Amino acid sequence: MPRQEGRLAVVTGATGGIGHVTALELARAGAEVVVTGRDAGKARRAAERLAGELPGARVRPDMLDLADLASLTGFAHRMEHVGRPVDLLVNNAGVMGVPERRTTKDGFELTLGTNHLGHFALTGRLLPLLLRAPDPRVVTVSAAISRSPIAELSDPQSTHRYRPMAAYAKSKLANVLFALELQRRADAAGAALTSVAVHPGGSPTGLQRYASRPVRVLARLVLGHVVGQSVADAAGPSLYAATAPGIVPAGFYGPTGRFEQRGTPGPVELPDLAGDAGLARTLWETSEALTRVHYPWPAPPE
């Protein structure tokens, strides 16, 4: 991984799992890392663990709850007060398998609200700081299930029928559509921003915490030993997309081994629906209306 001195990175969901490893390795490479979590105490303890493992590392905690628009607005205001350009935003945090339909503080279905709408609003709030950086990147963590037939957006908030994994699949398709539409809009504005999506493959991360105990045990066995990989290896696609030279804007990156569950990070096939620019535009406009966040793009070049 290239050295990252002089870069400021924000990693959502960095108190555990893939996000924590992502923050750890970015800090190890020399980046200054903002470790975020929805619980201020957990964020502080995660930053302390990183600093203990990497003496001299530049890490600082901050509270950020993606299921609360007021929380992410407050986080963005604190980042603006610091005034540093943001070189890298890793939209990593997420929830999966919530057993019954729940809502965020703003009334959005919890899975879509956290995984997509929260990151949509956060990226928009941080856009001015991103565009001040010389080579900003936004890495949005999706999942291989974004290619599944249950990943469709006819009922994005599962208003008519709620199924836990279908809600997750929808949110992960939304992550990819968002990453690609963000790149299209950056290009149209002449903004030097690179936006990509990644999927981590299979790994027994904290995402399974809402599932039943037998399912959690099975996930640890299958994802950790049979077809998947360690949490540290699952962070590979995020780190590759965040730091490697030659990353293709609007690309999709993941493990390139068997079934894309493990292996060296590299380009992987986009979901079929990711090529629907009309769907991406509709999702973007709907997200703007729901979150009331409108991206402050610079005036396009002549």
KASUL-V475973 format. One record per run of one state. SS is the DSSP state (a for helix, b for strand, c for the rest). FROM is the first residue (numbers start at 0). LEN is the number of residues. If there is no record, write none. Layout:
# KASUL-V475973
ss->{SS;SS}
from->{FROM;FROM}
len->{LEN;LEN}
This chain:
# KASUL-V475973
ss->{c;b;c;a;c;b;c;a;c;b;c;a;c;b;c;b;c;b;a;c;b;c;a;c;a;c;b;c;a;c;a;c;a;c;a;c;b;c;a;c;b;c;a;c;a;c}
from->{0;7;11;16;28;31;37;39;53;58;63;68;82;87;91;102;103;108;109;131;135;142;143;147;163;188;192;199;205;210;212;226;230;234;235;243;251;255;257;260;264;267;271;275;276;291}
len->{7;4;5;12;3;6;2;14;5;5;5;14;5;4;11;1;5;1;22;4;7;1;4;16;25;4;7;6;5;2;14;4;4;1;8;8;4;2;3;4;3;4;4;1;15;11}
